[in-house]
């Protein structure tokens, strides 16, 4: 019985079965990577320790004021940085608002300082 099982496993492993593959078009090495301008500029959003916001250098005193004036669309690319002393509640409310707007391309920037 063991011999038959081993022969069966041998034939299963060596059988010429076609490999499954997905059709994809990979870039060749001669093609250049898109520049930042071609890929779309990223917008910068900062949450300060005092609870104020800054979007692309423009200050806002509250999240409500930011929501009213920001004009974010779902195609925007957003980098979010928060001061380490800023309220986590402000960041959570921001992320909830961004989700409701449908903005999905966001990055949370972090400081690698370990002090």
C-alpha positions in Angstrom: 0.0 0.0 0.0 2.8 2.4 0.8 4.5 1.8 -2.5 1.3 2.7 -4.4 0.9 5.9 -2.3 4.5 6.9 -3.0 4.1 6.3 -6.7 0.8 8.3 -6.7 2.5 11.2 -5.0 5.4 11.0 -7.4 3.1 11.2 -10.4 1.1 14.1 -8.9 4.3 16.1 -8.3 5.8 15.5 -11.6 2.7 15.8 -13.8 2.9 18.6 -16.4 0.2 20.9 -15.1 -0.1 24.4 -16.5 0.7 27.1 -14.1 -1.9 29.7 -13.3 -0.9 33.2 -14.3 -2.5 36.6 -14.4 -2.1 38.7 -17.5 -0.2 41.9 -16.5 1.9 44.4 -18.3 5.0 45.2 -16.4 7.0 48.3 -17.1 10.3 47.8 -18.9 13.5 49.2 -17.4 13.7 51.8 -20.2 10.5 53.5 -19.0 11.0 56.3 -16.5 9.1 56.4 -13.2 6.5 59.2 -13.1 7.6 62.3 -11.4 5.8 63.8 -8.4 4.2 66.4 -10.7 2.9 63.7 -13.0 1.7 61.6 -10.1 -0.2 64.5 -8.6 1.0 66.8 -5.8 0.3 65.8 -2.3 -1.5 68.3 0.0 -0.1 68.8 3.5 -2.3 68.9 6.6 -0.9 69.7 10.0 -2.5 69.4 13.4 -0.8 71.6 15.9 -0.5 71.0 19.7 -3.0 73.9 20.4 -5.7 72.2 18.3 -5.3 74.5 15.3 -4.9 73.2 11.7 -2.9 74.2 8.7 -3.7 73.0 5.2 -1.1 73.8 2.5 0.2 76.6 4.7 -3.3 78.1 5.3 -4.3 78.3 9.0 -7.6 77.1 10.5 -8.7 77.6 14.1 -10.9 74.5 14.2 -11.7 71.3 12.4 -15.2 72.8 11.6 -13.6 75.8 9.9 -11.3 73.4 8.0 -14.2 71.3 6.8 -16.1 74.4 5.6 -13.2 75.9 3.6 -11.0 72.9 2.6 -12.6 71.8 -0.7 -11.1 68.3 -0.6 -12.1 65.9 -3.2 -11.8 62.1 -3.3 -8.9 62.4 -5.8 -6.8 64.5 -3.5 -3.6 63.0 -2.1 -3.1 64.1 1.5 -0.2 63.9 4.0 -1.2 64.3 7.6 1.2 65.3 10.3 0.2 65.8 14.0 2.2 67.4 16.7 3.1 64.8 19.4 1.3 66.9 22.0 -1.9 67.3 19.9 -5.1 65.7 21.0 -5.8 62.3 19.5 -9.5 63.2 19.4 -8.8 65.8 16.8 -7.0 63.3 14.6 -9.7 60.7 15.0 -12.4 63.3 14.1 -10.3 64.3 11.0 -10.0 60.7 9.8 -13.8 60.2 10.3 -14.4 63.3 8.2 -12.0 62.2 5.5 -13.7 58.8 5.3 -17.1 60.5 4.9 -15.7 62.7 2.0 -14.4 59.5 0.4 -10.7 60.5 0.4 -8.6 57.3 0.4 -5.1 58.4 -0.5 -3.8 59.6 2.9 -0.5 59.1 4.7 0.1 59.7 8.4 3.6 61.2 8.8 5.6 60.2 11.8 8.7 61.5 13.4 11.4 58.8 14.0 12.8 60.7 17.0 13.0 58.5 20.0 13.5 61.0 22.8 
